Amino acid sequence: MALASTTQVMATVANSKAAFAAHVADIGLADLLPQFEAKGYDTYADFGFACTDPTNASHLEDTVIKPLAGDKEQFLPKLRRLFAHSYTIALAETQAFTSAAPDPVVRLHPAEREVRRGDLQKKITGFSIEAESDPSTKLVDKMSTMLATGAVRYVPWEKCTTSRSELVDQHEVTGLKLDSSGCLVRAEPPEGPDAVISTDLQLDLALRRRSLAADMAALCSFEAMNLWSETLKASLLRCPPPGYAPISYKQLRDADQEVWRQTAAACRAGCKARSPGSKSAFESAFVSACSDFEVRLLLAPLPLGSRGFSSSSAASSSQPPPAQPARDQTMQNLQRQVQSLQGQLEGMKRKAGGQPDSRQPPPRKDKSKRQRGRFQLPDELKGKATKTAKGEPICFAYNLSGCSGSAPGQKCSKGYHVCADPGCGGAHCLKDHR
């Protein structure tokens, strides 16, 4: 299983000029790079088949090793080792055409990936391939796998991750698993976190990373794939005619999937260029699918009220779909808070209008008030004042039979010692009123 996976990696390394040049420099043969280029030995595949009979040591020395080393005999061991590496990689690439590995993943060599990244940065203007615009290695490898195998697979927006997402090391899962054909293959480690696409800006950056990764993998040019991304954004921002709903994110995703479906149908014979110097078959099919009538029909505004479509559903469908379960939980919490605030607002409106709030329980009566409600006013005080001019209570005992709790005009625990005759309030009892 490991050999098959290694073969897929070597199939890409074999034709990489950057990977070959980096290896030549690593083993100490950087001074001989001009000689390698002059003879056309600029990849592992070319140098690995530089000799007609690799098993004949003398023939290899006379035709390949010594002409490159010249009078510098210290380079001979390193050249022999480099040739052995090149022949092994070239042979593995040849075997890859006759034995297909299960679930192949074609990975670009780091040196080759950096060279392509630098070339792409020189070609594009307006932004740098850094931070949120830098596609992850896994995303680039997905595009490389499509180009090598010819099997087009749709790349969802949330899988267009950044290189930053690969900084956290994932737990290595060891062991075997059954593939779709019933064969035991090596279990791969779990994938990293998905890209966040909860806002328009985050979705725009995800689509940009997908276009950059396709160009770095030589699957499709950045200009061609980014033109489709601009079409999606223009459709989203387009103001609908009267009576029609805005374009929803579901319509964008359906149109995006349809473009890739038509591209896959047109690339059954492979994704590579069908003639030297021409565009890849994937790019030609992709550009053609972007202008297809069925695709454009999916981006047309829908009339309000059709198929259960209403103004409220139009507003909700215009929001980007949640990318993570945590976002779903946050939205539920916010909805509960909105409902609670709406209920409080309705209660305040009813209270301001003098209407009782049916949802609130009736207020509990104070026990002391109930007890005071059963108190009978003495006959001598009926029609007399019970409070002072300032609203303070008057002591009934002081006006009837006298109270020793305080002096005349002062306040005891029962009230003020003042006259209970209406309009008097003097510092004497009712009996002394004149």
MARKENU-941482 format. One record per residue (C-alpha): x, y, z; residue in three letters. Coordinates in pm, whole numbers, padded with zeros to 5 digits, m for minus. Last residue first. Example, Ala and Ser with C-alpha at 12.3 -4.5 7.8 and 13.67 -1.06 7.14 Angstrom:
<rs>
<px->01367 | py->m00106 | pz->00714 | titi->Ser> .
<px->01230 | py->m00450 | pz->00780 | titi->Ala> .
</rs>
This chain:
<rs>
<px->m06153 | py->07438 | pz->06996 | titi->Arg> .
<px->m05983 | py->07095 | pz->06973 | titi->His> .
<px->m05885 | py->06958 | pz->07314 | titi->Asp> .
<px->m06079 | py->06634 | pz->07266 | titi->Lys> .
<px->m05925 | py->06582 | pz->06924 | titi->Leu> .
<px->m05573 | py->06576 | pz->07063 | titi->Cys> .
<px->m05324 | py->06862 | pz->07056 | titi->His> .
<px->m05029 | py->06972 | pz->06837 | titi->Ala> .
<px->m05257 | py->07118 | pz->06571 | titi->Gly> .
<px->m05352 | py->06934 | pz->06249 | titi->Gly> .
<px->m05664 | py->07147 | pz->06197 | titi->Cys> .
<px->m05810 | py->07111 | pz->05849 | titi->Gly> .
<px->m06016 | py->06805 | pz->05927 | titi->Pro> .
<px->m06015 | py->06734 | pz->06302 | titi->Asp> .
<px->m05760 | py->06460 | pz->06369 | titi->Ala> .
<px->m05544 | py->06677 | pz->06597 | titi->Cys> .
<px->m05175 | py->06591 | pz->06603 | titi->Val> .
<px->m04966 | py->06321 | pz->06767 | titi->His> .
<px->m04816 | py->06181 | pz->06446 | titi->Tyr> .
<px->m04838 | py->05811 | pz->06356 | titi->Gly> .
<px->m04862 | py->05461 | pz->06507 | titi->Lys> .
<px->m04491 | py->05413 | pz->06594 | titi->Ser> .
<px->m04479 | py->05759 | pz->06750 | titi->Cys> .
<px->m04441 | py->06095 | pz->06580 | titi->Lys> .
<px->m04416 | py->06435 | pz->06750 | titi->Gln> .
<px->m04676 | py->06718 | pz->06771 | titi->Gly> .
<px->m04769 | py->06625 | pz->07127 | titi->Pro> .
<px->m04496 | py->06410 | pz->07288 | titi->Ala> .
<px->m04435 | py->06045 | pz->07199 | titi->Ser> .
<px->m04540 | py->05689 | pz->07280 | titi->Gly> .
<px->m04754 | py->05790 | pz->07575 | titi->Ser> .
<px->m05077 | py->05788 | pz->07376 | titi->Cys> .
<px->m05411 | py->05955 | pz->07474 | titi->Gly> .
<px->m05763 | py->05824 | pz->07489 | titi->Ser> .
<px->m05916 | py->05906 | pz->07151 | titi->Leu> .
<px->m05690 | py->06152 | pz->06966 | titi->Asn> .
<px->m05363 | py->05993 | pz->07085 | titi->Tyr> .
<px->m05499 | py->05643 | pz->07014 | titi->Ala> .
<px->m05575 | py->05736 | pz->06651 | titi->Phe> .
<px->m05214 | py->05837 | pz->06572 | titi->Cys> .
<px->m05220 | py->06032 | pz->06243 | titi->Ile> .
<px->m05052 | py->05887 | pz->05930 | titi->Pro> .
<px->m04831 | py->06115 | pz->05707 | titi->Glu> .
<px->m04977 | py->06250 | pz->05382 | titi->Gly> .
<px->m04820 | py->06595 | pz->05404 | titi->Lys> .
<px->m05149 | py->06757 | pz->05512 | titi->Ala> .
<px->m05166 | py->06499 | pz->05790 | titi->Thr> .
<px->m05341 | py->06165 | pz->05757 | titi->Lys> .
<px->m05651 | py->05999 | pz->05908 | titi->Thr> .
<px->m05872 | py->06311 | pz->05908 | titi->Ala> .
<px->m06215 | py->06283 | pz->06074 | titi->Lys> .
<px->m06538 | py->06167 | pz->05913 | titi->Gly> .
<px->m06552 | py->05865 | pz->06137 | titi->Lys> .
<px->m06312 | py->05924 | pz->06425 | titi->Leu> .
<px->m06555 | py->05886 | pz->06718 | titi->Glu> .
<px->m06716 | py->05584 | pz->06547 | titi->Asp> .
<px->m06386 | py->05395 | pz->06553 | titi->Pro> .
<px->m06244 | py->05293 | pz->06212 | titi->Leu> .
<px->m06276 | py->04917 | pz->06150 | titi->Gln> .
<px->m05959 | py->04728 | pz->06044 | titi->Phe> .
<px->m06026 | py->04447 | pz->05789 | titi->Arg> .
<px->m05840 | py->04630 | pz->05503 | titi->Gly> .
<px->m05543 | py->04678 | pz->05732 | titi->Arg> .
<px->m05501 | py->04300 | pz->05753 | titi->Gln> .
<px->m05522 | py->04263 | pz->05379 | titi->Arg> .
<px->m05267 | py->04541 | pz->05340 | titi->Lys> .
<px->m05029 | py->04367 | pz->05583 | titi->Ser> .
<px->m05055 | py->04045 | pz->05384 | titi->Lys> .
<px->m04946 | py->04217 | pz->05064 | titi->Asp> .
<px->m05141 | py->04105 | pz->04764 | titi->Lys> .
<px->m04967 | py->03895 | pz->04506 | titi->Arg> .
<px->m04956 | py->04042 | pz->04158 | titi->Pro> .
<px->m05149 | py->03848 | pz->03893 | titi->Pro> .
<px->m04926 | py->03613 | pz->03687 | titi->Pro> .
<px->m04775 | py->03762 | pz->03367 | titi->Gln> .
<px->m04870 | py->03607 | pz->03031 | titi->Arg> .
<px->m05202 | py->03788 | pz->03013 | titi->Ser> .
<px->m05033 | py->04127 | pz->03040 | titi->Asp> .
<px->m05298 | py->04367 | pz->03154 | titi->Pro> .
<px->m05397 | py->04641 | pz->02912 | titi->Gln> .
<px->m05343 | py->05003 | pz->03016 | titi->Gly> .
<px->m05183 | py->05103 | pz->02683 | titi->Gly> .
<px->m04835 | py->05137 | pz->02834 | titi->Ala> .
<px->m04865 | py->04792 | pz->02992 | titi->Lys> .
<px->m04970 | py->04637 | pz->02663 | titi->Arg> .
<px->m04673 | py->04798 | pz->02484 | titi->Lys> .
<px->m04431 | py->04686 | pz->02758 | titi->Met> .
<px->m04558 | py->04329 | pz->02728 | titi->Gly> .
<px->m04516 | py->04334 | pz->02350 | titi->Glu> .
<px->m04156 | py->04454 | pz->02389 | titi->Leu> .
<px->m04078 | py->04183 | pz->02644 | titi->Gln> .
<px->m04211 | py->03917 | pz->02408 | titi->Gly> .
<px->m04005 | py->04054 | pz->02120 | titi->Gln> .
<px->m03695 | py->04053 | pz->02341 | titi->Leu> .
<px->m03751 | py->03686 | pz->02427 | titi->Ser> .
<px->m03804 | py->03594 | pz->02062 | titi->Gln> .
<px->m03484 | py->03777 | pz->01962 | titi->Val> .
<px->m03289 | py->03601 | pz->02238 | titi->Gln> .
<px->m03417 | py->03262 | pz->02122 | titi->Arg> .
<px->m03315 | py->03342 | pz->01766 | titi->Gln> .
<px->m02969 | py->03446 | pz->01882 | titi->Leu> .
<px->m02922 | py->03117 | pz->02065 | titi->Asn> .
<px->m03032 | py->02921 | pz->01759 | titi->Gln> .
<px->m02790 | py->03117 | pz->01536 | titi->Met> .
<px->m02502 | py->03047 | pz->01774 | titi->Thr> .
<px->m02581 | py->02674 | pz->01776 | titi->Gln> .
<px->m02578 | py->02665 | pz->01396 | titi->Asp> .
<px->m02248 | py->02856 | pz->01391 | titi->Arg> .
<px->m02091 | py->02597 | pz->01618 | titi->Ala> .
<px->m02203 | py->02324 | pz->01378 | titi->Pro> .
<px->m01979 | py->02479 | pz->01107 | titi->Gln> .
<px->m02019 | py->02629 | pz->00759 | titi->Ala> .
<px->m02356 | py->02794 | pz->00798 | titi->Pro> .
<px->m02522 | py->02873 | pz->00466 | titi->Pro> .
<px->m02481 | py->03230 | pz->00341 | titi->Pro> .
<px->m02788 | py->03451 | pz->00387 | titi->Gln> .
<px->m03007 | py->03519 | pz->00086 | titi->Ser> .
<px->m03218 | py->03218 | pz->00175 | titi->Ser> .
<px->m03349 | py->03390 | pz->00488 | titi->Ser> .
<px->m03457 | py->03707 | pz->00311 | titi->Ala> .
<px->m03620 | py->03514 | pz->00031 | titi->Ala> .
<px->m03798 | py->03293 | pz->00282 | titi->Ser> .
<px->m03954 | py->03600 | pz->00441 | titi->Ser> .
<px->m04054 | py->03749 | pz->00105 | titi->Ser> .
<px->m04217 | py->03425 | pz->00003 | titi->Ser> .
<px->m04121 | py->03120 | pz->m00204 | titi->Phe> .
<px->m04358 | py->02828 | pz->m00170 | titi->Gly> .
<px->m04281 | py->02711 | pz->m00519 | titi->Arg> .
<px->m04356 | py->03057 | pz->m00659 | titi->Ser> .
<px->m04452 | py->03328 | pz->m00411 | titi->Gly> .
<px->m04185 | py->03574 | pz->m00522 | titi->Leu> .
<px->m04053 | py->03508 | pz->m00871 | titi->Pro> .
<px->m03710 | py->03339 | pz->m00893 | titi->Leu> .
<px->m03404 | py->03533 | pz->m01005 | titi->Pro> .
<px->m03193 | py->03358 | pz->m01275 | titi->Ala> .
<px->m02865 | py->03195 | pz->m01166 | titi->Leu> .
<px->m02988 | py->02840 | pz->m01230 | titi->Leu> .
<px->m03081 | py->02947 | pz->m01583 | titi->Leu> .
<px->m02721 | py->03050 | pz->m01645 | titi->Arg> .
<px->m02606 | py->02695 | pz->m01576 | titi->Val> .
<px->m02872 | py->02543 | pz->m01801 | titi->Glu> .
<px->m02780 | py->02784 | pz->m02081 | titi->Phe> .
<px->m02409 | py->02697 | pz->m02074 | titi->Asp> .
<px->m02168 | py->02991 | pz->m02046 | titi->Ser> .
<px->m01970 | py->02850 | pz->m01753 | titi->Cys> .
<px->m01976 | py->02501 | pz->m01910 | titi->Ala> .
<px->m01764 | py->02616 | pz->m02208 | titi->Ser> .
<px->m01503 | py->02771 | pz->m01981 | titi->Val> .
<px->m01483 | py->02451 | pz->m01776 | titi->Phe> .
<px->m01457 | py->02225 | pz->m02081 | titi->Ala> .
<px->m01166 | py->02424 | pz->m02224 | titi->Ser> .
<px->m01000 | py->02447 | pz->m01883 | titi->Glu> .
<px->m01033 | py->02072 | pz->m01819 | titi->Phe> .
<px->m00894 | py->01980 | pz->m02161 | titi->Ala> .
<px->m00584 | py->02180 | pz->m02077 | titi->Ser> .
<px->m00507 | py->02479 | pz->m02293 | titi->Lys> .
<px->m00272 | py->02437 | pz->m02587 | titi->Ser> .
<px->00108 | py->02434 | pz->m02601 | titi->Gly> .
<px->00137 | py->02069 | pz->m02698 | titi->Pro> .
<px->m00195 | py->01912 | pz->m02808 | titi->Ser> .
<px->m00472 | py->01738 | pz->m02615 | titi->Arg> .
<px->m00396 | py->01928 | pz->m02296 | titi->Ala> .
<px->m00458 | py->01724 | pz->m01982 | titi->Lys> .
<px->m00796 | py->01656 | pz->m01820 | titi->Cys> .
<px->m00860 | py->01303 | pz->m01943 | titi->Gly> .
<px->m01088 | py->01106 | pz->m02178 | titi->Ala> .
<px->m01388 | py->01148 | pz->m01947 | titi->Arg> .
<px->m01323 | py->01521 | pz->m01947 | titi->Cys> .
<px->m01651 | py->01647 | pz->m02101 | titi->Ala> .
<px->m01870 | py->01479 | pz->m01837 | titi->Ala> .
<px->m01647 | py->01613 | pz->m01560 | titi->Ala> .
<px->m01681 | py->01966 | pz->m01697 | titi->Thr> .
<px->m02058 | py->01932 | pz->m01712 | titi->Gln> .
<px->m02067 | py->01826 | pz->m01348 | titi->Arg> .
<px->m01823 | py->02103 | pz->m01249 | titi->Trp> .
<px->m02047 | py->02369 | pz->m01403 | titi->Val> .
<px->m02356 | py->02209 | pz->m01246 | titi->Glu> .
<px->m02196 | py->02218 | pz->m00902 | titi->Gln> .
<px->m02134 | py->02591 | pz->m00930 | titi->Asp> .
<px->m02490 | py->02653 | pz->m01050 | titi->Ala> .
<px->m02633 | py->02459 | pz->m00753 | titi->Asp> .
<px->m02398 | py->02643 | pz->m00515 | titi->Arg> .
<px->m02505 | py->02983 | pz->m00644 | titi->Leu> .
<px->m02874 | py->02888 | pz->m00631 | titi->Gln> .
<px->m02832 | py->02773 | pz->m00270 | titi->Lys> .
<px->m02666 | py->03104 | pz->m00190 | titi->Tyr> .
<px->m02984 | py->03281 | pz->m00288 | titi->Ser> .
<px->m03036 | py->03521 | pz->m00579 | titi->Ile> .
<px->m03271 | py->03801 | pz->m00476 | titi->Pro> .
<px->m03647 | py->03740 | pz->m00506 | titi->Ala> .
<px->m03865 | py->03860 | pz->m00794 | titi->Tyr> .
<px->m04177 | py->04078 | pz->m00791 | titi->Gly> .
<px->m03993 | py->04386 | pz->m00911 | titi->Pro> .
<px->m03671 | py->04289 | pz->m01093 | titi->Pro> .
<px->m03379 | py->04152 | pz->m00887 | titi->Pro> .
<px->m03079 | py->04369 | pz->m00790 | titi->Cys> .
<px->m02758 | py->04186 | pz->m00884 | titi->Arg> .
<px->m02523 | py->04130 | pz->m00590 | titi->Leu> .
<px->m02544 | py->03749 | pz->m00590 | titi->Leu> .
<px->m02528 | py->03727 | pz->m00969 | titi->Ser> .
<px->m02217 | py->03948 | pz->m00975 | titi->Ala> .
<px->m02051 | py->03728 | pz->m00712 | titi->Lys> .
<px->m02120 | py->03409 | pz->m00910 | titi->Leu> .
<px->m01993 | py->03564 | pz->m01232 | titi->Thr> .
<px->m01677 | py->03684 | pz->m01057 | titi->Glu> .
<px->m01611 | py->03327 | pz->m00946 | titi->Ser> .
<px->m01657 | py->03212 | pz->m01308 | titi->Trp> .
<px->m01394 | py->03463 | pz->m01420 | titi->Leu> .
<px->m01169 | py->03332 | pz->m01143 | titi->Asn> .
<px->m01166 | py->02991 | pz->m01310 | titi->Met> .
<px->m01051 | py->03127 | pz->m01648 | titi->Ala> .
<px->m00806 | py->03385 | pz->m01512 | titi->Glu> .
<px->m00643 | py->03144 | pz->m01268 | titi->Phe> .
<px->m00562 | py->02902 | pz->m01547 | titi->Ser> .
<px->m00690 | py->02548 | pz->m01520 | titi->Cys> .
<px->m00532 | py->02215 | pz->m01423 | titi->Leu> .
<px->m00170 | py->02334 | pz->m01413 | titi->Ala> .
<px->m00162 | py->02244 | pz->m01040 | titi->Ala> .
<px->m00064 | py->02600 | pz->m00948 | titi->Met> .
<px->m00347 | py->02728 | pz->m01171 | titi->Asp> .
<px->m00610 | py->02509 | pz->m01006 | titi->Ala> .
<px->m00482 | py->02609 | pz->m00660 | titi->Ala> .
<px->m00514 | py->02978 | pz->m00745 | titi->Leu> .
<px->m00873 | py->02936 | pz->m00865 | titi->Ser> .
<px->m00970 | py->02745 | pz->m00551 | titi->Arg> .
<px->m00800 | py->03003 | pz->m00332 | titi->Arg> .
<px->m01000 | py->03282 | pz->m00501 | titi->Arg> .
<px->m01326 | py->03095 | pz->m00443 | titi->Leu> .
<px->m01243 | py->03067 | pz->m00072 | titi->Ala> .
<px->m01150 | py->03437 | pz->m00056 | titi->Leu> .
<px->m01487 | py->03540 | pz->m00202 | titi->Asp> .
<px->m01668 | py->03309 | pz->00039 | titi->Leu> .
<px->m01487 | py->03470 | pz->00333 | titi->Gln> .
<px->m01579 | py->03817 | pz->00206 | titi->Leu> .
<px->m01946 | py->03725 | pz->00161 | titi->Asp> .
<px->m01967 | py->03596 | pz->00516 | titi->Thr> .
<px->m02012 | py->03251 | pz->00676 | titi->Ser> .
<px->m01757 | py->03083 | pz->00449 | titi->Ile> .
<px->m01520 | py->02933 | pz->00708 | titi->Val> .
<px->m01281 | py->02679 | pz->00554 | titi->Ala> .
<px->m01307 | py->02327 | pz->00687 | titi->Asp> .
<px->m01092 | py->02201 | pz->00973 | titi->Pro> .
<px->m00825 | py->01939 | pz->00904 | titi->Gly> .
<px->m00886 | py->01600 | pz->00752 | titi->Glu> .
<px->m00851 | py->01288 | pz->00960 | titi->Pro> .
<px->m00542 | py->01072 | pz->00905 | titi->Pro> .
<px->m00559 | py->00819 | pz->00619 | titi->Glu> .
<px->m00623 | py->00452 | pz->00680 | titi->Ala> .
<px->m00395 | py->00236 | pz->00466 | titi->Arg> .
<px->m00577 | py->00019 | pz->00216 | titi->Val> .
<px->m00749 | py->m00319 | pz->00241 | titi->Leu> .
<px->m00944 | py->m00402 | pz->m00071 | titi->Cys> .
<px->m01325 | py->m00427 | pz->m00084 | titi->Gly> .
<px->m01368 | py->m00221 | pz->m00402 | titi->Ser> .
<px->m01499 | py->00088 | pz->m00217 | titi->Ser> .
<px->m01203 | py->00081 | pz->00023 | titi->Asp> .
<px->m01167 | py->m00130 | pz->00334 | titi->Leu> .
<px->m00949 | py->00012 | pz->00612 | titi->Lys> .
<px->m00600 | py->m00042 | pz->00748 | titi->Leu> .
<px->m00406 | py->00080 | pz->01050 | titi->Gly> .
<px->m00252 | py->00398 | pz->01181 | titi->Thr> .
<px->m00435 | py->00726 | pz->01230 | titi->Val> .
<px->m00193 | py->01017 | pz->01272 | titi->Glu> .
<px->m00340 | py->01297 | pz->01480 | titi->His> .
<px->m00342 | py->01624 | pz->01287 | titi->Gln> .
<px->m00069 | py->01884 | pz->01330 | titi->Asp> .
<px->m00199 | py->02240 | pz->01339 | titi->Val> .
<px->m00022 | py->02449 | pz->01074 | titi->Leu> .
<px->m00240 | py->02305 | pz->00798 | titi->Glu> .
<px->m00518 | py->02562 | pz->00843 | titi->Ser> .
<px->m00266 | py->02837 | pz->00773 | titi->Arg> .
<px->m00218 | py->02706 | pz->00418 | titi->Ser> .
<px->m00578 | py->02803 | pz->00351 | titi->Thr> .
<px->m00878 | py->02581 | pz->00286 | titi->Thr> .
<px->m01097 | py->02550 | pz->m00021 | titi->Cys> .
<px->m01290 | py->02256 | pz->00128 | titi->Lys> .
<px->m01575 | py->02482 | pz->00249 | titi->Glu> .
<px->m01638 | py->02597 | pz->m00108 | titi->Trp> .
<px->m01691 | py->02243 | pz->m00235 | titi->Pro> .
<px->m01438 | py->02092 | pz->m00479 | titi->Val> .
<px->m01627 | py->01881 | pz->m00734 | titi->Tyr> .
<px->m01429 | py->01579 | pz->m00853 | titi->Arg> .
<px->m01290 | py->01540 | pz->m01203 | titi->Val> .
<px->m01121 | py->01203 | pz->m01263 | titi->Ala> .
<px->m00856 | py->01257 | pz->m01531 | titi->Gly> .
<px->m00595 | py->01080 | pz->m01317 | titi->Thr> .
<px->m00305 | py->01326 | pz->m01346 | titi->Ala> .
<px->m00501 | py->01650 | pz->m01384 | titi->Leu> .
<px->m00757 | py->01555 | pz->m01121 | titi->Met> .
<px->m00482 | py->01453 | pz->m00879 | titi->Thr> .
<px->m00305 | py->01785 | pz->m00929 | titi->Ser> .
<px->m00626 | py->01972 | pz->m00839 | titi->Met> .
<px->m00665 | py->01772 | pz->m00519 | titi->Lys> .
<px->m00293 | py->01824 | pz->m00444 | titi->Asp> .
<px->m00339 | py->02203 | pz->m00462 | titi->Val> .
<px->m00621 | py->02183 | pz->m00207 | titi->Leu> .
<px->m00415 | py->01961 | pz->00024 | titi->Lys> .
<px->m00122 | py->02202 | pz->00006 | titi->Thr> .
<px->m00346 | py->02482 | pz->00126 | titi->Ser> .
<px->m00430 | py->02783 | pz->m00085 | titi->Pro> .
<px->m00269 | py->03121 | pz->00002 | titi->Asp> .
<px->m00524 | py->03403 | pz->m00030 | titi->Ser> .
<px->m00610 | py->03408 | pz->00342 | titi->Glu> .
<px->m00245 | py->03461 | pz->00441 | titi->Ala> .
<px->m00030 | py->03517 | pz->00130 | titi->Glu> .
<px->m00062 | py->03493 | pz->m00245 | titi->Ile> .
<px->m00035 | py->03868 | pz->m00285 | titi->Ser> .
<px->m00307 | py->04092 | pz->m00430 | titi->Phe> .
<px->m00376 | py->04329 | pz->m00718 | titi->Gly> .
<px->m00169 | py->04165 | pz->m00988 | titi->Thr> .
<px->m00137 | py->03812 | pz->m01124 | titi->Ile> .
<px->00145 | py->03680 | pz->m01344 | titi->Lys> .
<px->00438 | py->03734 | pz->m01111 | titi->Lys> .
<px->00252 | py->03562 | pz->m00828 | titi->Gln> .
<px->00176 | py->03268 | pz->m01056 | titi->Leu> .
<px->00544 | py->03218 | pz->m01135 | titi->Asp> .
<px->00627 | py->03226 | pz->m00764 | titi->Gly> .
<px->00358 | py->02972 | pz->m00679 | titi->Arg> .
<px->00474 | py->02750 | pz->m00963 | titi->Arg> .
<px->00829 | py->02756 | pz->m00830 | titi->Val> .
<px->00705 | py->02694 | pz->m00476 | titi->Glu> .
<px->00501 | py->02391 | pz->m00584 | titi->Arg> .
<px->00793 | py->02246 | pz->m00777 | titi->Glu> .
<px->01021 | py->02273 | pz->m00474 | titi->Ala> .
<px->00758 | py->02123 | pz->m00244 | titi->Pro> .
<px->00702 | py->01828 | pz->m00485 | titi->His> .
<px->00344 | py->01821 | pz->m00603 | titi->Leu> .
<px->00125 | py->01546 | pz->m00464 | titi->Arg> .
<px->m00083 | py->01306 | pz->m00670 | titi->Val> .
<px->m00330 | py->01122 | pz->m00449 | titi->Val> .
<px->m00440 | py->00781 | pz->m00570 | titi->Pro> .
<px->m00748 | py->00617 | pz->m00414 | titi->Asp> .
<px->m00636 | py->00262 | pz->m00495 | titi->Pro> .
<px->m00315 | py->00254 | pz->m00704 | titi->Ala> .
<px->m00336 | py->00197 | pz->m01078 | titi->Ala> .
<px->m00079 | py->m00046 | pz->m01212 | titi->Ser> .
<px->00031 | py->m00005 | pz->m01577 | titi->Thr> .
<px->00078 | py->00372 | pz->m01602 | titi->Phe> .
<px->00223 | py->00396 | pz->m01250 | titi->Ala> .
<px->00495 | py->00146 | pz->m01347 | titi->Gln> .
<px->00650 | py->00402 | pz->m01580 | titi->Thr> .
<px->00653 | py->00665 | pz->m01306 | titi->Glu> .
<px->00823 | py->00419 | pz->m01072 | titi->Ala> .
<px->01091 | py->00357 | pz->m01337 | titi->Leu> .
<px->01158 | py->00729 | pz->m01367 | titi->Ala> .
<px->01190 | py->00759 | pz->m00988 | titi->Ile> .
<px->01427 | py->00465 | pz->m00964 | titi->Thr> .
<px->01634 | py->00583 | pz->m01263 | titi->Tyr> .
<px->01667 | py->00931 | pz->m01114 | titi->Ser> .
<px->01778 | py->00805 | pz->m00774 | titi->His> .
<px->02036 | py->00569 | pz->m00928 | titi->Ala> .
<px->02160 | py->00851 | pz->m01154 | titi->Phe> .
<px->02202 | py->01081 | pz->m00858 | titi->Leu> .
<px->02401 | py->00814 | pz->m00672 | titi->Arg> .
<px->02633 | py->00762 | pz->m00968 | titi->Arg> .
<px->02673 | py->01139 | pz->m01006 | titi->Leu> .
<px->02763 | py->01173 | pz->m00639 | titi->Lys> .
<px->03023 | py->00900 | pz->m00660 | titi->Pro> .
<px->03184 | py->01060 | pz->m00974 | titi->Leu> .
<px->03190 | py->01421 | pz->m00852 | titi->Phe> .
<px->03528 | py->01388 | pz->m00673 | titi->Gln> .
<px->03677 | py->01285 | pz->m01009 | titi->Glu> .
<px->03664 | py->01639 | pz->m01140 | titi->Lys> .
<px->03838 | py->01598 | pz->m01479 | titi->Asp> .
<px->03511 | py->01581 | pz->m01669 | titi->Gly> .
<px->03226 | py->01505 | pz->m01429 | titi->Ala> .
<px->02947 | py->01522 | pz->m01688 | titi->Leu> .
<px->03127 | py->01331 | pz->m01964 | titi->Pro> .
<px->03245 | py->01080 | pz->m01699 | titi->Lys> .
<px->02897 | py->00988 | pz->m01568 | titi->Ile> .
<px->02686 | py->00964 | pz->m01884 | titi->Val> .
<px->02831 | py->00777 | pz->m02183 | titi->Thr> .
<px->03151 | py->00623 | pz->m02048 | titi->Asp> .
<px->03039 | py->00553 | pz->m01692 | titi->Glu> .
<px->02700 | py->00415 | pz->m01795 | titi->Leu> .
<px->02858 | py->00187 | pz->m02055 | titi->His> .
<px->03102 | py->00060 | pz->m01794 | titi->Ser> .
<px->02824 | py->m00010 | pz->m01545 | titi->Ala> .
<px->02597 | py->m00198 | pz->m01786 | titi->Asn> .
<px->02267 | py->m00231 | pz->m01595 | titi->Thr> .
<px->02157 | py->00117 | pz->m01703 | titi->Pro> .
<px->02163 | py->00014 | pz->m02070 | titi->Asp> .
<px->02052 | py->00296 | pz->m02301 | titi->Thr> .
<px->02180 | py->00560 | pz->m02060 | titi->Cys> .
<px->02011 | py->00900 | pz->m02023 | titi->Ala> .
<px->01694 | py->00725 | pz->m01911 | titi->Phe> .
<px->01713 | py->00834 | pz->m01546 | titi->Gly> .
<px->01842 | py->01177 | pz->m01653 | titi->Phe> .
<px->01532 | py->01252 | pz->m01858 | titi->Asp> .
<px->01283 | py->01115 | pz->m01603 | titi->Ala> .
<px->01456 | py->01282 | pz->m01310 | titi->Tyr> .
<px->01433 | py->01616 | pz->m01485 | titi->Thr> .
<px->01677 | py->01869 | pz->m01640 | titi->Asp> .
<px->01914 | py->01633 | pz->m01828 | titi->Tyr> .
<px->01893 | py->01808 | pz->m02166 | titi->Gly> .
<px->02269 | py->01783 | pz->m02238 | titi->Lys> .
<px->02327 | py->02156 | pz->m02195 | titi->Ala> .
<px->02101 | py->02163 | pz->m01890 | titi->Glu> .
<px->02305 | py->01898 | pz->m01709 | titi->Phe> .
<px->02631 | py->02070 | pz->m01801 | titi->Gln> .
<px->02501 | py->02403 | pz->m01668 | titi->Pro> .
<px->02390 | py->02227 | pz->m01343 | titi->Leu> .
<px->02740 | py->02088 | pz->m01282 | titi->Leu> .
<px->02844 | py->02342 | pz->m01019 | titi->Asp> .
<px->02530 | py->02258 | pz->m00817 | titi->Ala> .
<px->02650 | py->01901 | pz->m00774 | titi->Leu> .
<px->02669 | py->01891 | pz->m00394 | titi->Gly> .
<px->02398 | py->01639 | pz->m00301 | titi->Ile> .
<px->02147 | py->01916 | pz->m00220 | titi->Asp> .
<px->02217 | py->02115 | pz->m00538 | titi->Ala> .
<px->02127 | py->01823 | pz->m00763 | titi->Val> .
<px->01819 | py->01758 | pz->m00551 | titi->His> .
<px->01699 | py->02118 | pz->m00588 | titi->Ala> .
<px->01755 | py->02105 | pz->m00965 | titi->Ala> .
<px->01554 | py->01782 | pz->m00993 | titi->Phe> .
<px->01264 | py->01918 | pz->m00785 | titi->Ala> .
<px->01256 | py->02241 | pz->m00987 | titi->Ala> .
<px->01260 | py->02057 | pz->m01319 | titi->Lys> .
<px->00961 | py->01843 | pz->m01217 | titi->Ser> .
<px->00887 | py->01556 | pz->m01456 | titi->Asn> .
<px->00972 | py->01267 | pz->m01222 | titi->Ala> .
<px->00834 | py->01445 | pz->m00915 | titi->Val> .
<px->00474 | py->01403 | pz->m01030 | titi->Thr> .
<px->00485 | py->01029 | pz->m01090 | titi->Ala> .
<px->00703 | py->01003 | pz->m00781 | titi->Met> .
<px->00411 | py->01102 | pz->m00560 | titi->Val> .
<px->00182 | py->00844 | pz->m00719 | titi->Gln> .
<px->00449 | py->00578 | pz->m00682 | titi->Thr> .
<px->00484 | py->00658 | pz->m00313 | titi->Thr> .
<px->00113 | py->00584 | pz->m00263 | titi->Ser> .
<px->00148 | py->00252 | pz->m00441 | titi->Ala> .
<px->00456 | py->00161 | pz->m00239 | titi->Leu> .
<px->00277 | py->00240 | pz->00088 | titi->Ala> .
<px->00000 | py->00000 | pz->00000 | titi->Met> .
</rs>
